[in-house]
């Protein structure tokens, strides 16, 4: 699917979905008070999002 001149594939959308899932984990860890775990998952979410952007 092409949106604004950018070609989105199922792989791109899946990687962005993983990034959103990890961001939900960050929220959950912060709510539980596990700040170090939240930071680790936030870094992983950032890497997943960057991977999705680079795949475009």
Secondary structure, 3 states (H helix, E strand, C coil): CEECCEECCHHHHHHHHHHHHHHHHHHHHHHHCCHHHHHHHHHHHHHHHHHHHHHC
